[in-house]
Amino acid sequence: MHADSAAVDRFSGFSLGCVFGVMNAPGAGFPETTYENALAHELGKPGLPVMQ
């Protein structure tokens, strides 16, 4: 089975955008769970299943 490279590229771009957005928005110094919850929320917005 081969992955659809265009879909992989879209998902990679979306997920990295979420990661950098979550990392930059509140700034540094929060507990790791704060960033984890924010990333789960951002990834879940378009309906992606997220398990923490």
C-alpha positions as CSV (number, residue, x, y, z in Angstrom):
1,M,0.0,0.0,0.0
2,H,1.3,3.4,-0.9
3,A,0.5,6.6,0.8
4,D,-1.1,9.5,-1.1
5,S,1.9,11.9,-1.0
6,A,-0.3,14.9,-1.5
7,A,-2.5,14.0,1.4
8,V,0.6,13.3,3.6
9,D,2.0,16.7,2.6
10,R,-1.3,18.4,3.5
11,F,-1.5,16.6,6.9
12,S,2.1,17.4,7.6
13,G,1.7,21.1,6.9
14,F,-1.5,21.2,8.9
15,S,-0.1,19.4,11.9
16,L,3.2,21.4,12.0
17,G,1.1,24.6,11.7
18,C,-0.8,23.5,14.8
19,V,2.3,22.6,16.7
20,F,4.0,26.0,16.0
21,G,0.8,27.9,16.7
22,V,0.4,26.2,20.0
23,M,4.0,26.6,20.9
24,N,4.0,30.4,20.0
25,A,0.6,31.5,21.3
26,P,1.0,31.2,25.1
27,G,4.7,31.6,25.2
28,A,7.1,29.6,27.3
29,G,6.9,28.5,30.9
30,F,3.6,26.6,31.1
31,P,3.4,22.9,32.1
32,E,3.7,20.4,29.3
33,T,0.0,19.4,29.8
34,T,-1.0,22.9,28.8
35,Y,0.6,22.6,25.4
36,E,-0.6,19.0,25.0
37,N,-4.2,20.0,25.7
38,A,-4.0,23.0,23.3
39,L,-2.5,20.8,20.5
40,A,-5.2,18.2,21.0
41,H,-7.8,20.9,20.8
42,E,-6.3,22.4,17.6
43,L,-5.9,19.0,15.9
44,G,-9.5,18.0,16.9
45,K,-11.1,21.2,15.5
46,P,-11.4,19.8,11.9
47,G,-12.5,16.4,13.3
48,L,-9.2,14.5,13.6
49,P,-9.5,11.9,16.2
50,V,-7.0,12.7,19.0
51,M,-6.0,10.4,21.9
52,Q,-3.9,11.7,24.7
